Amino acid sequence: MLELKIIEPGESDFTSPLILVEAQGKKARPCIDYRRLNKVTRTQFFPLPNIEELLEKVSAAKYISILDLTRGYWQIPLSPRAQRYASFVTTFGTFKPLRLPFGLKNAPYYFSRLMANLLRNCEDFAVPYVDDIAIFSLAWDDHLKHLKDVFDRLRSAKLHIKPSKCQFAQAYVKYLGHLVGQGLRTPGELKVQVIKDFPIPTNKTQVRAF
């Protein structure tokens, strides 16, 4: 993160510890423990888009592109005041984040608000969900215009996408756990497999649970 200029050495009278978090089947990864800071932080709320509405819009399209922002949070710079409170301490010294770190209570709020403002007045052809942007059109010429509009907005905001995780001008895409496109919408393979693997109910209680 030092090489990427996401953090830099610094001093602060507010620091949180860096800890290792273990996940089953994965290597332990370093995380900043912001629990004490989050307890005294006023919660900011920003509504997530309605998933059903997003699926309905995107599934009706003939051309769909999905853009994935590269390390979305890290594209948001922190003010000097925020850097002071978000600083963290390690065995190698104290560091301050220059970009929005994971773990802060209001990080999702600021990122969601950024994406909503970025795509304001684009609701008819582009919608955000966390760090993904779905661009959907009924005609090819319109899709090219819609892509250009979104790219211009990203460029103006100095936001970057990760091409290897993007999909362009597809008839069908996997989106929010569904396969959508051409007026169709079906549950994703994983959701279907979960139902297939569910044990056959043998009594009333299990039937109700199913």
N, C-alpha and C positions, 0 to 999 in steps of 0.2 A: 504493500500500500504506500510505502514511502516513495518507491520508484514511480508509482502512478500519480503521486502528489494528491493522494486521498487524505493522508495525514502528514503531520510534520512535528518534530520535537517542540515542546513548549512547556510553559509553567501555568498552573491555575490553582486557585484556592478551592475549586470544585473538581473532584476527580471520582471516577468510577473504576472498579477493578476489571482487569481483563482475565477471563476464566476460560477453561477448556470444557466444551460441552460434548458429551459422547452420545452417539446415536447408534442403535443396533445395526450391525453390518456395515458401519461407516467409520472412517477415521475421526478421531476427536478434532474438533475445529475451535479456533479461538473466537470468543464472543465477548462483547463488552456488557457487563452486568449493570444495567441502568435501573434496577428495581428501586433503589433508594431515591434516585432523581425522579423517576416516574411517579412515585407516591406523592411528591409535592408539586407535580406539574398539573396545571389545569387542562382537563381533557377537551380537545377540539373534535367536533364531529363533522364528517362529510359523508353524505349518503352514497353508497355504492350503487351503480346502475342496476336496474331490475333485470335479472338474468333472463327471464321469460321474454321480456320485451326485446332484449338484444338478440336472442335466438330467433325470434319471429322476424326481425328486420333482416338479419344476415342470411337466414335460410331462404328468403324469397329472391335473392339475387342470382344472376347468371355468372357474374364475375366477382370473385372475392380475393382480397389480399389481406394477409395478416402480418403486421409489423411488430417486431419485438425490440423494445428499447434495451440497449446495452447497459447492464448494471444500473437500472433506472434510478435508484436512490442516489447513487454516486454522481449523477449528473446534476444534482441540485446543490449549489454552493451554500455554505453556512456563513452567517454574519459573524463578525468577531465576538459579539455578545453570546451567540449560540455556541461558538467554539469554546468559550470559557466554561460554560456549563456542561458541555458534552465531552470534555477532556477525560482521558483515562490514564491509569497508571499501570506499568508493567515492571518486570525485573530489569528492564533495559532503560527505564526512565519514564517520564511523563510525555504524553503526546496529545495533540489536539486535532480533531477531525476537521478537514477543510470542506468536506462534502457530507451530505446527510447520511448518518450511519444507521444501520439496522439496530433495532432494539429500543429506540426512543418512542415513547407512547404516541406522540403526535406525528411520527414520520408518515404513516399511511394517509393521514389527513392532508398534509402538505403535498404529497405526491399525487393523490387523487384530485386535489384542487388544481394542481398544475396541469394535469391531463385534461380536465374538464375545460379549463380556460383556453388551453391550446386548441381544442376542437370546437370551440363555441361557434354556433351557426353552421356546423357541419353535420348535425344530427341525422340528416336525410341520407348521408352516404358514408359517414365515419363515426365510430363509437369506440371509446376507450374502456378497457377493463384491466385494472391494475397497470402492468407495464406492457400490455398488448393493445394494439389498435387494429380494429377490423374495418376494412374499406370495402364497400359492397355497391354494385351497380347492375342495372338491367341491360345496358348497352356498352359495347367495347369502347366507343369514343368517349362516353361519359366516364368510364372507368379510368381512362388515361388522364382525363381532366381532374378527376377526384384524387388520383395518386399525386399529380403535380401539386394540387392545392395543399394536401397534407405534407408533402415533402418541403414545400415552401415554408409552411408553418414550423416544421421541425428545424429547418435551417435557420429561420429567424430567431428561434428560441435556443439555438445552439445545442440541440438534442441529437443524439446519435442512435442509430439502429444497428442491430447485429444481423447482417445479411444471411448468415448460415442458419439462423432461426426464423427467417421470414419466408412467407409463401406469397407468390405473386400470380394474379389473374387465374385463379383456380376455379374449376366448376364446383368442386366439393372440397371442404376443409374440415379438419377436426377443430371444434371450437366449443369451449366451455363444457367439455365432456360429451359432445354430440357430433355427429357427422351431418353437416348442413350444406345446402346449396340447391339450385335449380327448383326451388319451391318445396324441397324435401327436408325433413329433419328426423333423424333416428338416433337413439341412444348410442353412445360409444361402445366399442367392443368390451371394455373393462366392465361397464355397468351391466351389459348383457350377460357376461360370464359370471358375475356375482350372483345373478338370479339363477343361472343354470346350475351353479354349484351349491345353491341353497338346499339343505337337506329336506327331503319330502316330509311334510307334517304328518304326524301319526296320532295326534289328539287335538282337542278343541283349543287348548292353550297355544300350541304350536301353529295351528291354522290362523288364529288371531294375530300372532306375531308375524306370520308371513304376509 
